[in-house]
Amino acid sequence: MTKKNKTNNSSTTTKTSASWSFQKVLDFFAYIGTACIAIALIFGLAFGGTNVGNAFNTIGQCIAYIISMIMAAFWVRRKRQIGWLIAYIVFVVVIVVMYILNIAL
């Protein structure tokens, strides 16, 4: 949070504004993904695998996969070797294709 001081004549007011960084957004999506998985598990336990529970589970898994791929991309970027990059691209393509096929079937 950032504090800005404004001076109007002799009075001072302090304003705080929310600043969003990439890490904060990623943390927020991780929280939402965790919440979706928890809701899916609760629905699965209470109602025995409903469509609503499956939908929350799918959303939570999708968010978890995306966050994992983003964090892995930063790791690969720091390594700066082509082998890690090629393996990462293959892994991401496999995950995306298999996830889409799993939903479609």
All heavy atoms as an XYZ file, in Angstrom:
818
protein
N       0.830     -1.165      0.000
C       0.000      0.000      0.000
C       0.883      1.239      0.000
O       1.891      1.291      0.671
C      -0.924     -0.033      1.210
C      -1.845     -1.239      1.155
S      -3.050     -1.349      2.449
C      -3.982      0.094      2.264
N       0.482      2.210     -0.720
C       1.264      3.420     -0.889
C       0.585      4.568     -0.175
O      -0.614      4.720     -0.241
C       1.382      3.762     -2.384
O       1.805      2.599     -3.084
C       2.376      4.867     -2.597
N       1.386      5.361      0.496
C       0.840      6.523      1.178
C       1.220      7.760      0.390
O       2.369      7.937      0.017
C       1.374      6.626      2.599
C       0.856      5.549      3.505
C       1.322      5.774      4.912
C       0.744      4.705      5.818
N       1.123      4.899      7.190
N       0.238      8.587      0.152
C       0.473      9.849     -0.537
C       0.051     10.979      0.387
O      -1.023     10.953      0.952
C      -0.343      9.917     -1.830
C       0.052      8.879     -2.844
C      -0.800      9.002     -4.074
C      -0.431      7.947     -5.087
N      -1.264      7.993     -6.266
N       0.910     11.919      0.528
C       0.608     13.071      1.360
C       0.242     14.244      0.472
O       0.964     14.591     -0.450
C       1.802     13.448      2.241
C       2.075     12.402      3.289
O       1.154     11.731      3.734
N       3.329     12.254      3.670
N      -0.888     14.852      0.768
C      -1.321     16.045      0.053
C      -1.389     17.182      1.063
O      -1.923     17.028      2.142
C      -2.696     15.845     -0.580
C      -2.695     14.914     -1.741
C      -4.041     14.905     -2.402
C      -4.009     14.087     -3.662
N      -5.271     14.101     -4.360
N      -0.860     18.302      0.671
C      -0.890     19.456      1.557
C      -1.793     20.510      0.949
O      -1.538     21.009     -0.134
C       0.527     20.020      1.760
O       1.370     18.972      2.189
C       0.520     21.129      2.766
N      -2.853     20.815      1.657
C      -3.768     21.887      1.258
C      -3.677     22.963      2.325
O      -4.147     22.785      3.429
C      -5.209     21.379      1.150
C      -5.357     20.345      0.055
O      -4.588     20.353     -0.897
N      -6.323     19.467      0.200
N      -3.089     24.069      1.973
C      -2.840     25.180      2.905
C      -2.095     24.671      4.130
O      -0.929     24.382      4.057
C      -4.144     25.886      3.269
C      -4.770     26.548      2.050
O      -4.055     26.872      1.097
N      -6.068     26.739      2.070
N      -2.777     24.483      5.256
C      -2.061     24.069      6.451
C      -2.465     22.667      6.921
O      -2.008     22.214      7.942
C      -2.320     25.070      7.581
O      -3.698     25.072      7.892
N      -3.344     21.968      6.193
C      -3.772     20.635      6.631
C      -3.102     19.558      5.775
O      -2.806     19.758      4.613
C      -5.295     20.503      6.538
O      -5.678     20.589      5.183
N      -2.888     18.415      6.397
C      -2.262     17.290      5.710
C      -3.215     16.104      5.761
O      -3.698     15.738      6.833
C      -0.934     16.902      6.384
O      -0.094     18.044      6.388
C      -0.272     15.774      5.657
N      -3.492     15.508      4.609
C      -4.333     14.313      4.550
C      -3.498     13.171      3.993
O      -2.634     13.369      3.145
C      -5.561     14.535      3.647
O      -5.108     14.881      2.336
C      -6.456     15.620      4.189
N      -3.774     11.982      4.477
C      -3.054     10.804      4.032
C      -4.017      9.886      3.310
O      -5.047      9.516      3.855
C      -2.426     10.056      5.227
O      -1.592     10.968      5.919
C      -1.636      8.873      4.758
N      -3.687      9.531      2.078
C      -4.485      8.621      1.279
C      -3.716      7.334      1.085
O      -2.510      7.357      0.879
C      -4.750      9.215     -0.107
C      -6.048      9.868     -0.302
C      -6.147     10.243     -1.756
C      -7.565     10.503     -2.138
N      -7.681     10.945     -3.514
N      -4.414      6.208      1.133
C      -3.785      4.941      0.805
C      -4.503      4.364     -0.398
O      -5.727      4.334     -0.451
C      -3.870      3.953      1.984
O      -5.227      3.820      2.375
C      -3.037      4.402      3.137
N      -3.726      3.940     -1.354
C      -4.302      3.326     -2.542
C      -3.708      1.938     -2.710
O      -2.552      1.708     -2.394
C      -4.018      4.174     -3.776
O      -2.628      4.232     -4.005
N      -4.535      1.034     -3.184
C      -4.080     -0.335     -3.386
C      -3.230     -0.403     -4.642
O      -3.579      0.147     -5.673
C      -5.269     -1.269     -3.519
N      -2.106     -1.043     -4.524
C      -1.263     -1.248     -5.696
C      -1.229     -2.746     -5.990
O      -0.981     -3.548     -5.104
C       0.142     -0.714     -5.459
O       0.757     -1.405     -4.403
N      -1.503     -3.085     -7.219
C      -1.545     -4.484     -7.625
C      -0.266     -4.815     -8.375
O       0.058     -4.193     -9.367
C      -2.747     -4.755     -8.527
C      -4.014     -4.753     -7.773
C      -4.820     -3.687     -7.513
C      -4.628     -5.866     -7.142
N      -5.891     -4.069     -6.781
C      -5.808     -5.410     -6.532
C      -4.295     -7.204     -7.028
C      -6.653     -6.253     -5.829
C      -5.147     -8.041     -6.327
C      -6.295     -7.567     -5.737
N       0.430     -5.791     -7.886
C       1.601     -6.283     -8.592
C       1.254     -7.655     -9.177
O       0.224     -8.241     -8.862
C       2.786     -6.414     -7.642
O       2.535     -7.418     -6.685
N       2.116     -8.147    -10.019
C       1.879     -9.453    -10.628
C       1.813    -10.530     -9.557
O       0.990    -11.440     -9.628
C       2.978     -9.759    -11.652
C       2.787    -11.061    -12.351
C       1.807    -11.205    -13.312
C       3.577    -12.146    -12.038
C       1.619    -12.408    -13.953
C       3.395    -13.348    -12.674
C       2.418    -13.480    -13.646
N       2.670    -10.437     -8.555
C       2.691    -11.438     -7.482
C       1.391    -11.417     -6.695
O       0.863    -12.464     -6.331
C       3.886    -11.182     -6.551
C       4.051    -12.246     -5.493
C       4.370    -13.610     -6.068
O       5.140    -13.718     -7.014
N       3.766    -14.638     -5.527
N       0.834    -10.239     -6.430
C      -0.429    -10.151     -5.695
C      -1.573    -10.756     -6.494
O      -2.432    -11.430     -5.945
C      -0.746     -8.702     -5.338
C       0.104     -8.154     -4.224
C      -0.309     -6.749     -3.875
C       0.547     -6.187     -2.765
N       0.148     -4.829     -2.409
N      -1.586    -10.516     -7.796
C      -2.633    -11.097     -8.648
C      -2.499    -12.608     -8.678
O      -3.492    -13.337     -8.575
C      -2.570    -10.493    -10.069
C      -3.488    -11.216    -11.022
C      -2.902     -9.014    -10.025
N      -1.280    -13.104     -8.786
C      -1.038    -14.542     -8.790
C      -1.463    -15.160     -7.464
O      -2.098    -16.222     -7.446
C       0.439    -14.809     -9.062
C       0.819    -16.205     -9.470
C       0.161    -16.566    -10.801
C       2.318    -16.318     -9.606
N      -1.145    -14.502     -6.364
C      -1.569    -14.982     -5.051
C      -3.087    -15.022     -4.935
O      -3.660    -15.962     -4.374
C      -0.995    -14.100     -3.938
C       0.511    -14.228     -3.816
O       1.069    -15.193     -4.351
O       1.118    -13.342     -3.190
N      -3.755    -14.012     -5.482
C      -5.212    -13.963     -5.436
C      -5.821    -15.123     -6.225
O      -6.751    -15.783     -5.761
C      -5.717    -12.628     -5.978
C      -7.211    -12.539     -6.062
C      -7.973    -12.453     -4.909
C      -7.857    -12.557     -7.276
C      -9.358    -12.381     -4.975
C      -9.235    -12.487     -7.362
C      -9.985    -12.401     -6.212
N      -5.291    -15.383     -7.417
C      -5.810    -16.499     -8.207
C      -5.525    -17.836     -7.539
O      -6.322    -18.771     -7.638
C      -5.256    -16.465     -9.628
C      -6.002    -15.532    -10.524
C      -5.372    -14.434    -11.067
C      -7.338    -15.733    -10.806
C      -6.058    -13.550    -11.883
C      -8.036    -14.861    -11.619
C      -7.401    -13.772    -12.160
N      -4.399    -17.962     -6.856
C      -4.113    -19.182     -6.109
C      -5.146    -19.375     -5.000
O      -5.618    -20.487     -4.756
C      -2.706    -19.134     -5.521
N      -5.517    -18.289     -4.354
C      -6.539    -18.344     -3.309
C      -7.885    -18.778     -3.887
O      -8.567    -19.635     -3.326
C      -6.658    -16.964     -2.651
C      -7.759    -16.881     -1.626
C      -7.587    -17.404     -0.350
C      -8.972    -16.271     -1.930
C      -8.595    -17.328      0.584
C      -9.977    -16.201     -1.004
C      -9.784    -16.723      0.248
O     -10.791    -16.658      1.176
N      -8.268    -18.199     -5.029
C      -9.534    -18.560     -5.670
C      -9.515    -20.021     -6.093
O     -10.503    -20.748     -5.924
C      -9.812    -17.639     -6.886
C      -9.984    -16.193     -6.425
C     -11.028    -18.102     -7.670
C     -11.170    -15.965     -5.513
N      -8.416    -20.489     -6.651
C      -8.299    -21.890     -7.051
C      -8.426    -22.830     -5.872
O      -9.108    -23.862     -5.952
N      -7.799    -22.485     -4.760
C      -7.899    -23.294     -3.555
C      -9.329    -23.322     -3.043
O      -9.839    -24.371     -2.641
C      -6.956    -22.741     -2.466
O      -5.626    -22.722     -2.986
C      -7.005    -23.585     -1.210
N      -9.992    -22.178     -3.089
C     -11.388    -22.114     -2.649
C     -12.283    -22.981     -3.535
O     -13.164    -23.687     -3.032
C     -11.876    -20.668     -2.649
N     -12.063    -22.955     -4.839
C     -12.875    -23.770     -5.756
C     -12.682    -25.256     -5.496
O     -13.651    -26.025     -5.498
C     -12.526    -23.446     -7.205
S     -13.121    -21.849     -7.766
N     -11.457    -25.673     -5.263
C     -11.206    -27.086     -4.972
C     -11.860    -27.480     -3.659
O     -12.470    -28.550     -3.541
C      -9.695    -27.376     -4.969
C      -9.143    -27.217     -6.392
C      -9.398    -28.766     -4.445
C      -7.647    -27.271     -6.488
N     -11.776    -26.609     -2.639
C     -12.411    -26.907     -1.353
C     -13.922    -27.012     -1.497
O     -14.549    -27.928     -0.941
C     -12.047    -25.828     -0.331
N     -14.527    -26.108     -2.242
C     -15.977    -26.153     -2.457
C     -16.364    -27.422     -3.203
O     -17.366    -28.078     -2.878
C     -16.452    -24.889     -3.207
C     -16.321    -23.671     -2.288
C     -17.887    -25.033     -3.696
C     -16.504    -22.339     -2.991
N     -15.570    -27.805     -4.182
C     -15.843    -29.032     -4.931
C     -15.779    -30.255     -4.031
O     -16.620    -31.158     -4.133
C     -14.862    -29.175     -6.087
N     -14.799    -30.284     -3.142
C     -14.691    -31.424     -2.223
C     -15.864    -31.474     -1.249
O     -16.373    -32.554     -0.929
C     -13.358    -31.363     -1.471
C     -12.114    -31.624     -2.323
C     -10.859    -31.341     -1.513
C     -12.119    -33.036     -2.847
N     -16.299    -30.304     -0.794
C     -17.458    -30.262      0.113
C     -18.710    -30.754     -0.603
O     -19.470    -31.559     -0.068
C     -17.654    -28.845      0.671
C     -16.520    -28.500      1.646
C     -19.004    -28.708      1.354
C     -16.489    -27.048      2.057
N     -18.941    -30.265     -1.839
C     -20.096    -30.727     -2.616
C     -20.016    -32.221     -2.895
O     -21.020    -32.927     -2.851
C     -20.221    -29.960     -3.940
C     -20.950    -28.661     -3.828
C     -20.363    -27.492     -4.290
C     -22.215    -28.592     -3.279
C     -21.029    -26.283     -4.198
C     -22.882    -27.384     -3.181
C     -22.293    -26.236     -3.639
N     -18.816    -32.706     -3.196
C     -18.641    -34.135     -3.458
C     -18.949    -34.975     -2.242
O     -19.572    -36.036     -2.342
N     -18.557    -34.512     -1.081
C     -18.816    -35.245      0.152
C     -20.284    -35.168      0.552
O     -20.893    -36.165      0.939
C     -17.941    -34.692      1.285
C     -18.057    -35.382      2.641
C     -17.583    -36.826      2.530
C     -17.238    -34.636      3.671
N     -20.876    -34.003      0.400
C     -22.259    -33.807      0.838
C     -23.274    -34.401     -0.132
O     -24.273    -34.984      0.294
C     -22.530    -32.310      1.023
N     -23.047    -34.252     -1.424
C     -24.057    -34.642     -2.395
C     -23.628    -35.791     -3.300
O     -24.377    -36.171     -4.194
C     -24.438    -33.436     -3.271
C     -24.950    -32.273     -2.473
C     -24.241    -31.093     -2.438
C     -26.136    -32.364     -1.759
C     -24.693    -30.013     -1.701
C     -26.600    -31.293     -1.023
C     -25.882    -30.118     -0.993
N     -22.454    -36.330     -3.116
C     -22.037    -37.486     -3.902
C     -21.697    -37.181     -5.343
O     -22.110    -37.903     -6.243
N     -20.962    -36.141     -5.624
C     -20.500    -35.845     -6.981
C     -21.556    -35.212     -7.864
O     -22.071    -35.850     -8.771
N     -21.896    -33.973     -7.611
C     -22.890    -33.258     -8.418
C     -22.211    -32.507     -9.550
O     -20.991    -32.388     -9.594
C     -23.667    -32.254     -7.548
O     -22.745    -31.276     -7.054
C     -24.365    -32.931     -6.402
N     -23.018    -31.983    -10.462
C     -22.470    -31.183    -11.551
C     -21.842    -29.896    -11.031
O     -20.839    -29.433    -11.559
C     -23.558    -30.847    -12.578
C     -23.940    -32.059    -13.393
O     -23.165    -33.001    -13.515
N     -25.136    -32.042    -13.946
N     -22.443    -29.317     -9.994
C     -21.884    -28.080     -9.418
C     -20.520    -28.366     -8.800
O     -19.563    -27.614     -8.998
C     -22.851    -27.486     -8.370
C     -22.237    -26.281     -7.694
C     -24.177    -27.132     -9.009
N     -20.416    -29.465     -8.074
C     -19.138    -29.851     -7.478
C     -18.081    -30.115     -8.530
O     -16.925    -29.718     -8.387
N     -18.479    -30.784     -9.605
C     -17.535    -31.049    -10.695
C     -17.095    -29.765    -11.382
O     -15.946    -29.644    -11.804
C     -18.160    -32.003    -11.713
C     -18.334    -33.399    -11.142
O     -17.652    -33.781    -10.203
N     -19.258    -34.152    -11.700
N     -18.013    -28.812    -11.505
C     -17.663    -27.526    -12.129
C     -16.639    -26.778    -11.283
O     -15.653    -26.241    -11.813
C     -18.909    -26.677    -12.327
N     -16.859    -26.726     -9.968
C     -15.896    -26.061     -9.085
C     -14.551    -26.776     -9.120
O     -13.495    -26.141     -9.100
C     -16.425    -25.988     -7.651
C     -17.307    -24.811     -7.394
C     -18.670    -24.977     -7.215
C     -16.790    -23.537     -7.326
C     -19.494    -23.903     -6.970
C     -17.595    -22.446     -7.080
C     -18.947    -22.634     -6.910
N     -14.574    -28.084     -9.177
C     -13.343    -28.864     -9.241
C     -12.583    -28.549    -10.526
O     -11.359    -28.356    -10.514
C     -13.652    -30.355     -9.158
C     -12.426    -31.189     -8.913
O     -11.372    -30.675     -8.552
N     -12.545    -32.479     -9.114
N     -13.281    -28.475    -11.636
C     -12.655    -28.166    -12.917
C     -12.040    -26.778    -12.906
O     -10.906    -26.588    -13.372
C     -13.687    -28.285    -14.057
O     -14.237    -29.606    -14.046
C     -13.063    -28.002    -15.391
N     -12.765    -25.807    -12.373
C     -12.241    -24.433    -12.302
C     -11.005    -24.377    -11.409
O      -9.997    -23.757    -11.760
C     -13.331    -23.471    -11.796
C     -14.442    -23.340    -12.835
C     -12.746    -22.099    -11.481
C     -15.683    -22.638    -12.331
N     -11.074    -25.025    -10.259
C      -9.934    -25.039     -9.343
C      -8.707    -25.696     -9.949
O      -7.580    -25.201     -9.808
N      -8.911    -26.814    -10.643
C      -7.789    -27.482    -11.290
C      -7.183    -26.612    -12.389
O      -5.960    -26.543    -12.525
C      -8.239    -28.809    -11.891
C      -8.471    -29.893    -10.885
C      -8.956    -31.168    -11.556
O      -9.129    -31.234    -12.766
N      -9.175    -32.194    -10.750
N      -8.033    -25.976    -13.156
C      -7.560    -25.117    -14.242
C      -6.704    -23.979    -13.691
O      -5.620    -23.695    -14.205
C      -8.745    -24.581    -15.024
S      -8.286    -23.614    -16.464
N      -7.177    -23.344    -12.633
C      -6.407    -22.253    -12.017
C      -5.092    -22.773    -11.461
O      -4.039    -22.140    -11.621
C      -7.243    -21.552    -10.934
C      -8.407    -20.788    -11.575
C      -6.380    -20.612    -10.102
C      -9.394    -20.229    -10.577
N      -5.118    -23.944    -10.827
C      -3.888    -24.524    -10.273
C      -2.881    -24.836    -11.375
O      -1.674    -24.575    -11.223
C      -4.216    -25.782     -9.485
N      -3.353    -25.374    -12.494
C      -2.454    -25.668    -13.612
C      -1.849    -24.387    -14.170
O      -0.655    -24.332    -14.464
C      -3.192    -26.407    -14.720
C      -3.612    -27.814    -14.370
C      -4.752    -28.367    -14.927
C      -2.885    -28.598    -13.491
C      -5.149    -29.661    -14.620
C      -3.273    -29.886    -13.176
C      -4.406    -30.411    -13.749
O      -4.797    -31.681    -13.451
N      -2.666    -23.368    -14.330
C      -2.177    -22.108    -14.898
C      -1.120    -21.487    -13.991
O      -0.071    -21.030    -14.467
C      -3.347    -21.138    -15.143
C      -4.210    -21.644    -16.301
C      -2.846    -19.729    -15.429
C      -5.518    -20.897    -16.460
N      -1.381    -21.466    -12.690
C      -0.402    -20.889    -11.756
C       0.896    -21.685    -11.771
O       1.989    -21.116    -11.775
C      -1.003    -20.799    -10.341
C      -2.089    -19.722    -10.330
C       0.068    -20.489     -9.307
C      -2.869    -19.649     -9.057
N       0.784    -23.004    -11.816
C       1.991    -23.840    -11.876
C       2.790    -23.564    -13.139
O       4.025    -23.466    -13.097
C       1.614    -25.321    -11.834
O       1.010    -25.640    -10.624
N       2.108    -23.415    -14.261
C       2.812    -23.145    -15.512
C       3.475    -21.770    -15.498
O       4.587    -21.607    -16.015
C       1.856    -23.277    -16.694
C       1.480    -24.719    -16.996
S       0.484    -24.897    -18.476
C      -1.156    -24.723    -17.807
N       2.820    -20.782    -14.908
C       3.404    -19.443    -14.829
C       4.651    -19.455    -13.958
O       5.692    -18.902    -14.336
C       2.373    -18.423    -14.306
C       1.283    -18.187    -15.350
C       3.051    -17.108    -13.942
C       0.116    -17.369    -14.838
N       4.565    -20.092    -12.807
C       5.719    -20.142    -11.918
C       6.868    -20.925    -12.549
O       8.041    -20.554    -12.416
C       5.336    -20.752    -10.566
C       4.295    -19.945     -9.806
S       4.727    -18.205     -9.598
C       6.101    -18.328     -8.492
N       6.556    -21.999    -13.263
C       7.595    -22.770    -13.946
C       8.236    -21.948    -15.061
O       9.439    -22.079    -15.318
C       7.001    -24.061    -14.508
N       7.445    -21.103    -15.729
C       7.997    -20.264    -16.791
C       9.049    -19.303    -16.242
O      10.083    -19.079    -16.886
C       6.877    -19.482    -17.477
N       8.811    -18.755    -15.066
C       9.804    -17.873    -14.459
C      11.088    -18.638    -14.117
O      12.193    -18.130    -14.275
C       9.248    -17.186    -13.215
C       8.248    -16.121    -13.530
C       7.001    -16.141    -12.943
C       8.539    -15.100    -14.410
C       6.072    -15.166    -13.224
C       7.617    -14.116    -14.701
C       6.380    -14.149    -14.105
N      10.938    -19.868    -13.649
C      12.104    -20.687    -13.322
C      12.910    -20.977    -14.583
O      14.137    -20.864    -14.596
C      11.648    -21.983    -12.654
C      12.788    -22.836    -12.208
C      13.505    -22.716    -11.056
C      13.356    -23.945    -12.921
N      14.475    -23.683    -11.000
C      14.405    -24.447    -12.141
C      13.066    -24.551    -14.133
C      15.160    -25.532    -12.527
C      13.826    -25.630    -14.520
C      14.859    -26.109    -13.733
N      12.199    -21.360    -15.659
C      12.871    -21.654    -16.932
C      13.566    -20.409    -17.464
O      14.678    -20.480    -17.988
C      11.853    -22.211    -17.962
C      12.448    -22.260    -19.357
C      11.379    -23.586    -17.541
N      12.927    -19.275    -17.314
C      13.511    -18.019    -17.798
C      14.818    -17.700    -17.067
O      15.765    -17.193    -17.665
C      12.497    -16.907    -17.592
C      12.888    -15.616    -18.207
C      11.753    -14.636    -18.103
N      12.245    -13.300    -18.287
C      11.578    -12.220    -18.002
N      10.363    -12.321    -17.516
N      12.079    -11.039    -18.200
N      14.867    -18.005    -15.772
C      16.096    -17.759    -15.009
C      17.224    -18.706    -15.416
O      18.389    -18.364    -15.316
C      15.830    -17.885    -13.512
C      15.164    -16.697    -12.909
C      15.194    -16.735    -11.399
N      14.746    -17.973    -10.804
C      13.496    -18.254    -10.453
N      12.549    -17.366    -10.634
N      13.189    -19.405     -9.908
N      16.897    -19.918    -15.860
C      17.928    -20.900    -16.226
C      18.630    -20.554    -17.527
O      19.787    -20.886    -17.717
C      17.317    -22.317    -16.329
C      16.855    -22.862    -15.012
C      18.034    -22.977    -14.076
C      17.613    -23.395    -12.706
N      18.667    -23.344    -11.744
N      17.937    -19.939    -18.463
C      18.505    -19.456    -19.727
C      19.213    -20.547    -20.529
O      20.268    -20.331    -21.113
C      19.461    -18.305    -19.490
C      18.785    -17.108    -18.909
C      19.769    -15.995    -18.716
N      19.149    -14.932    -17.956
C      19.333    -13.662    -18.198
N      20.119    -13.279    -19.144
N      18.726    -12.756    -17.458
N      18.635    -21.745    -20.553
C      19.179    -22.821    -21.378
C      18.057    -23.359    -22.259
O      16.921    -23.520    -21.815
C      19.741    -23.938    -20.510
C      20.980    -23.517    -19.741
C      21.508    -24.626    -18.865
O      20.931    -25.686    -18.770
N      22.618    -24.353    -18.206
N      18.382    -23.651    -23.489
C      17.381    -24.043    -24.467
C      16.726    -25.380    -24.113
O      15.549    -25.597    -24.409
C      17.989    -24.054    -25.895
C      16.898    -24.143    -26.960
C      18.959    -25.195    -26.057
C      16.116    -22.903    -27.110
N      17.463    -26.280    -23.485
C      16.916    -27.584    -23.112
C      15.749    -27.463    -22.138
O      14.725    -28.142    -22.279
N      15.912    -26.586    -21.141
C      14.837    -26.369    -20.177
C      13.615    -25.752    -20.857
O      12.479    -26.101    -20.558
C      15.289    -25.453    -19.048
C      16.315    -26.060    -18.152
C      17.607    -25.668    -18.022
C      16.133    -27.159    -17.259
N      18.244    -26.460    -17.101
C      17.358    -27.380    -16.610
C      15.061    -27.977    -16.931
C      17.547    -28.387    -15.672
C      15.247    -28.975    -15.996
C      16.476    -29.174    -15.381
N      13.855    -24.832    -21.789
C      12.760    -24.174    -22.499
C      11.989    -25.160    -23.374
O      10.755    -25.161    -23.380
C      13.299    -23.020    -23.354
C      12.260    -22.248    -24.159
C      11.250    -21.580    -23.232
C      12.930    -21.239    -25.047
N      12.708    -26.009    -24.101
C      12.039    -26.992    -24.956
C      11.221    -27.964    -24.112
O      10.064    -28.274    -24.439
C      13.073    -27.732    -25.831
C      13.660    -26.755    -26.856
C      12.450    -28.936    -26.526
C      14.841    -27.305    -27.623
N      11.799    -28.447    -23.014
C      11.065    -29.366    -22.137
C       9.829    -28.681    -21.559
O       8.753    -29.286    -21.494
C      11.972    -29.861    -21.013
N       9.967    -27.417    -21.176
C       8.826    -26.673    -20.625
C       7.707    -26.543    -21.651
O       6.536    -26.741    -21.335
C       9.285    -25.286    -20.154
C       8.147    -24.386    -19.764
C       7.487    -24.577    -18.563
C       7.718    -23.362    -20.605
C       6.429    -23.756    -18.199
C       6.674    -22.546    -20.253
C       6.029    -22.752    -19.047
O       4.970    -21.951    -18.697
N       8.056    -26.209    -22.875
C       7.046    -26.068    -23.928
C       6.335    -27.393    -24.159
O       5.107    -27.441    -24.283
C       7.689    -25.527    -25.222
C       8.127    -24.080    -25.010
C       6.736    -25.641    -26.403
C       8.985    -23.517    -26.125
N       7.079    -28.493    -24.204
C       6.464    -29.816    -24.380
C       5.525    -30.112    -23.210
O       4.397    -30.582    -23.413
C       7.552    -30.905    -24.511
C       6.950    -32.305    -24.435
C       8.330    -30.722    -25.808
N       5.966    -29.851    -22.001
C       5.127    -30.114    -20.823
C       3.836    -29.315    -20.861
O       2.751    -29.841    -20.582
C       5.881    -29.805    -19.527
C       7.095    -30.662    -19.293
C       8.155    -30.179    -18.556
C       7.186    -31.939    -19.816
C       9.273    -30.958    -18.329
C       8.305    -32.733    -19.592
C       9.354    -32.239    -18.847
N       3.932    -28.037    -21.195
C       2.746    -27.179    -21.235
C       1.783    -27.648    -22.318
O       0.566    -27.719    -22.087
C       3.146    -25.698    -21.435
C       1.937    -24.843    -21.753
C       3.857    -25.172    -20.203
N       2.290    -27.992    -23.471
C       1.418    -28.474    -24.546
C       0.717    -29.762    -24.135
O      -0.488    -29.930    -24.362
C       2.221    -28.657    -25.861
C       1.417    -29.410    -26.900
C       2.655    -27.306    -26.394
N       1.445    -30.678    -23.514
C       0.839    -31.930    -23.057
C      -0.256    -31.661    -22.032
O      -1.351    -32.234    -22.103
C       1.912    -32.888    -22.489
C       1.283    -34.049    -21.746
C       2.806    -33.398    -23.599
N       0.017    -30.784    -21.078
C      -0.986    -30.470    -20.056
C      -2.227    -29.861    -20.686
O      -3.356    -30.273    -20.378
C      -0.393    -29.522    -18.986
C       0.618    -30.265    -18.128
C      -1.498    -28.939    -18.107
C       1.414    -29.359    -17.200
N      -2.061    -28.903    -21.567
C      -3.211    -28.234    -22.190
C      -4.017    -29.222    -23.028
O      -5.247    -29.290    -22.915
C      -2.746    -27.024    -23.029
C      -3.871    -26.480    -23.878
C      -2.185    -25.940    -22.127
N      -3.357    -30.004    -23.861
C      -4.063    -30.951    -24.720
C      -4.780    -32.009    -23.891
O      -5.962    -32.314    -24.136
C      -3.089    -31.599    -25.735
C      -3.733    -32.776    -26.448
C      -2.610    -30.555    -26.735
N      -4.093    -32.573    -22.915
C      -4.721    -33.615    -22.096
C      -5.868    -33.057    -21.258
O      -6.879    -33.730    -21.057
C      -3.683    -34.290    -21.190
C      -2.615    -35.037    -21.961
S      -3.273    -36.334    -23.034
C      -3.836    -37.499    -21.834
N      -5.734    -31.836    -20.787
C      -6.802    -31.224    -20.004
C      -8.031    -30.973    -20.867
O      -9.151    -31.262    -20.455
C      -6.312    -29.909    -19.376
C      -7.267    -29.357    -18.357
C      -7.369    -29.925    -17.101
C      -8.087    -28.273    -18.656
C      -8.232    -29.432    -16.163
C      -8.955    -27.771    -17.718
C      -9.035    -28.362    -16.476
O      -9.920    -27.863    -15.554
N      -7.815    -30.488    -22.086
C      -8.943    -30.250    -22.996
C      -9.591    -31.575    -23.387
O     -10.820    -31.681    -23.412
C      -8.482    -29.457    -24.240
C      -8.139    -28.027    -23.826
C      -9.543    -29.456    -25.316
C      -7.472    -27.221    -24.925
N      -8.791    -32.585    -23.669
C      -9.365    -33.892    -24.008
C     -10.113    -34.502    -22.835
O     -11.145    -35.148    -23.025
C      -8.255    -34.849    -24.477
C      -7.653    -34.567    -25.841
C      -6.526    -35.553    -26.136
C      -8.724    -34.637    -26.929
N      -9.619    -34.285    -21.637
C     -10.285    -34.817    -20.437
C     -11.638    -34.143    -20.234
O     -12.602    -34.797    -19.834
C      -9.395    -34.621    -19.218
C      -9.918    -35.370    -18.010
O     -10.650    -36.350    -18.144
N      -9.548    -34.915    -16.834
N     -11.729    -32.857    -20.497
C     -13.007    -32.144    -20.356
C     -13.962    -32.573    -21.459
O     -15.151    -32.761    -21.222
C     -12.788    -30.615    -20.389
C     -12.061    -30.170    -19.126
C     -14.101    -29.875    -20.502
C     -11.683    -28.700    -19.133
N     -13.458    -32.719    -22.674
C     -14.322    -33.040    -23.801
C     -14.883    -34.464    -23.729
O     -15.981    -34.718    -24.219
C     -13.544    -32.868    -25.116
N     -14.144    -35.355    -23.152
C     -14.607    -36.745    -23.086
C     -15.437    -36.941    -21.897
O     -16.014    -37.162    -21.181
C     -13.420    -37.708    -23.083
C     -12.549    -37.619    -24.314
C     -11.363    -38.553    -24.168
C     -13.322    -37.986    -25.569
